[in-house]
Amino acid sequence: MELVRYIHLNHVRAGIVKGLKELDKYPYCGHSFILGKQKNDWQDIEYVLGFFDENISTARPQYRLFVHKGIAQGRRPDLIGGGLIRSYGG
């Protein structure tokens, strides 16, 4: 879940949206779909929400609070990188 939160908060850190309230409605990020503000056929929101509660209505505010708590973390070196070098273990 840390990676999901980190990826969704990239839009806040980059200044694309001004905060969580804007992110909740932002159509180019999975966060708004998980909250039920947008819909698509391919994103499995139940998988993510299942980490918070079996009931989607209960899980959504818990997920949002989890994301909110991640704002203060800023950039996390343990979650950035990737590509061939990172995959190789670098």
C-alpha positions, 0 to 999 in steps of 0.5 A: 500500500505504501507504493500505491500511496506514494504513486498517487501523491506524486501529483501533489508533490509535483504541484499538478494538484494543490492538495488531497481535495483536488487529488480526490477529483483529479481524473488522471490518477487512480486515487479518484477512482478508488474513492468512487469519484470516477469510474472505469472498467479496468481498475481493480479498486476492491483489491486496494480497498480490501486492505482497509475493510471488507465494506467498500463504504468503510474502506474508502475513508480509511484509504483516504486517511492513509493517503493523507498521512503520506503527504508529510512524508515527501519524497521517499528514496526507498520508493523512487528509481526503477528501470534496469539498474534498480531491477538489477539490484542497484 
